Every structure is written in C-alpha cells, then in structure tokens.
Amino acid sequence: MPDEAPKQQTSPLKQLRQRVGLTQAELARRIGVSDRAVRAWEKGEYPPTLTVPQMRSLCRELAITFDELPDEFGPSNSSQ
C-alpha cells in the first residue's frame, strides 16, 4: 500500500483571504504588493514584510484587527 502524502494545512492568510472572497491578485493590489508576494506568504516561502500602512490595509481588506493577524504578520514577541 503506497504511503499517502500528508495533507497540507491551509495557511491562516489564505483562509482569511478566501473568507472575504478575494483572490491573491485582488488582495495584493489592494495592499500594494505583488500577487507573487501574497502567494509566497501563503506557501510559507518567506515571511511578510509590510509597512504600517500596508498592514492597516491588510487588516481592513481581511476585515480583522491587528491582533487577529496570523503570527507571521505580527511583531516579534521576543521582547515581551
């Protein structure tokens, strides 16, 4: 019996984006980044780097608060 590939967990960003009905390209355009960047964040290829205005836009577009952003978007907790 062949081994089954483990199910890949959907990224929190992708879940939030899909919940509000946006494509990667739409979200990217609305927050001022490339759709390639959004795709890479959702795949976990590299961490997001956003300006404060871009983070505000992201929260607005996803209909969430800053505190509800996935961990990879928040500030480092190392100083707390």
FIBALUM-188980 format. One record per residue (C-alpha): residue number from 1; residue in three letters; chain; x, y, z. Coordinates in Angstrom, 3 decimals. Layout:
% residues N
  num  residu  chaine        xx        yy        zz
  NUM     ALA       A         X         Y         Z
...
END
This chain:
% residues 80
  num  residu  chaine        xx        yy        zz
    1     MET       A     0.000     0.000     0.000
    2     PRO       A     1.613     3.301    -1.071
    3     ASP       A     2.225     5.987     1.513
    4     GLU       A    -0.207     8.840     1.281
    5     ALA       A     1.182    12.346     1.218
    6     PRO       A     0.301    14.213     4.400
    7     LYS       A    -2.456    16.775     3.998
    8     GLN       A    -1.013    20.230     3.769
    9     GLN       A    -2.583    22.650     6.206
   10     THR       A    -4.138    25.741     4.631
   11     SER       A    -2.333    28.899     5.680
   12     PRO       A    -4.176    31.265     8.016
   13     LEU       A    -3.691    34.084     5.496
   14     LYS       A    -5.295    32.017     2.738
   15     GLN       A    -8.234    31.150     4.993
   16     LEU       A    -8.787    34.819     5.839
   17     ARG       A    -8.445    35.893     2.211
   18     GLN       A   -10.892    33.276     0.995
   19     ARG       A   -13.341    34.127     3.777
   20     VAL       A   -13.711    37.648     2.368
   21     GLY       A   -13.808    36.390    -1.214
   22     LEU       A   -10.588    37.904    -2.554
   23     THR       A    -8.133    36.365    -4.977
   24     GLN       A    -4.414    36.609    -4.326
   25     ALA       A    -4.137    39.216    -7.076
   26     GLU       A    -7.006    41.311    -5.670
   27     LEU       A    -5.559    41.286    -2.158
   28     ALA       A    -2.099    42.111    -3.468
   29     ARG       A    -3.365    45.076    -5.496
   30     ARG       A    -5.380    46.418    -2.564
   31     ILE       A    -2.445    46.351    -0.129
   32     GLY       A     0.237    47.427    -2.611
   33     VAL       A     2.316    44.258    -3.042
   34     SER       A     2.780    41.769    -5.864
   35     ASP       A     0.494    38.772    -6.192
   36     ARG       A     3.692    36.707    -6.149
   37     ALA       A     4.373    38.011    -2.629
   38     VAL       A     0.907    37.010    -1.399
   39     ARG       A     1.328    33.568    -2.984
   40     ALA       A     4.738    33.140    -1.317
   41     TRP       A     3.377    34.200     2.096
   42     GLU       A     0.544    31.698     1.817
   43     LYS       A     3.003    28.935     0.947
   44     GLY       A     5.327    29.948     3.774
   45     GLU       A     8.198    30.592     1.361
   46     TYR       A     9.249    33.749     3.185
   47     PRO       A     7.833    35.961     5.930
   48     PRO       A     5.834    39.035     5.015
   49     THR       A     7.471    42.433     5.178
   50     LEU       A     4.872    45.172     5.180
   51     THR       A     4.871    48.841     6.024
   52     VAL       A     2.460    50.056     8.704
   53     PRO       A     0.069    51.484     6.076
   54     GLN       A     0.157    48.145     4.217
   55     MET       A    -0.620    46.268     7.459
   56     ARG       A    -3.564    48.593     8.075
   57     SER       A    -4.784    47.943     4.536
   58     LEU       A    -4.376    44.201     5.017
   59     CYS       A    -6.453    44.287     8.192
   60     ARG       A    -9.127    46.396     6.508
   61     GLU       A    -9.298    44.116     3.446
   62     LEU       A    -9.452    40.956     5.567
   63     ALA       A   -11.974    42.552     7.968
   64     ILE       A    -9.823    41.779    11.010
   65     THR       A    -7.992    43.674    13.726
   66     PHE       A    -4.224    43.864    14.005
   67     ASP       A    -4.390    41.377    16.893
   68     GLU       A    -6.154    38.858    14.647
   69     LEU       A    -3.386    38.826    12.038
   70     PRO       A    -1.620    35.479    11.648
   71     ASP       A     1.531    35.269    13.785
   72     GLU       A     3.882    35.729    10.835
   73     PHE       A     2.480    39.257    10.339
   74     GLY       A     2.775    40.434    13.913
   75     PRO       A     5.667    41.972    15.771
   76     SER       A     8.252    39.753    17.353
   77     ASN       A     7.265    38.521    20.801
   78     SER       A    10.891    38.183    21.897
   79     SER       A    10.828    41.456    23.851
   80     GLN       A     7.715    40.596    25.854
END
